[in-house]
């Protein structure tokens, strides 16, 4: 039997009204976390750009010479 991702309560497979959640309350709690940006989806491109902008101080000295 699957568990609710919000409260870990077991969810009956025959009750599809709030799947995968056990209730409207748990469904809304999850939505609130997404809206507050508590959950995020990693963006590999943004991380790569951020890493590219970080310059190693040793490498910077070599480039300046």
N, C-alpha and C positions, 0 to 999 in steps of 0.2 A: 504494500500500500504506500503511495507517495506521501511525502510530508510537505506541509505548507512552508514556503521559503521564508516567511516572516516569523512565524511562531513555532515551527517544527511539529505542529499538531498533525496527526494523520488525516489525510483527506480521502473521503470515500470516492471511488472511481465513478460511481453512478451519479454523483452530484457534480455536474459540470457547470453550474451557474457561476462559480467564482474561480474555476480552475486557472492556475495551479494553486490558488489560495484557498483557505478554508472558509473565509467569510469576506464580506464587503469591507469590514474594518481592516483586515490584513492587506487587502488589495489597495486600500487608500493609504495605509502606512507606507507600502512599497512605492506608490506613486509619489507621495510626499518626499521620500528619500531621493527619488530621481529629480524632482523639481528643485530640491535644496542642493542638488549636485553632490550628494553624499556618495552616489554611485557615479562612476565615469567609465567610459569606454576608452581604452588607451589608443592614442593616435601616434603611430610609429613615425609618421612624417614630421610631426611637431617635435618629437623627441630627437630625431636626427638633426633637425635645424638647430635645436638648442645645443646639441653636442658639437655641431660644426662651429658655432659661435664661441665656444669655450676654447681659448688658446692656451697651450702649455707655456708657462713663462720661459722655460729653457728654449723651447722652439722659437719663441718671439725674439730672444737674444740672437739666435743663429740667423734668423731672417733679417735682422737689423744690420748685421755685419757685412 
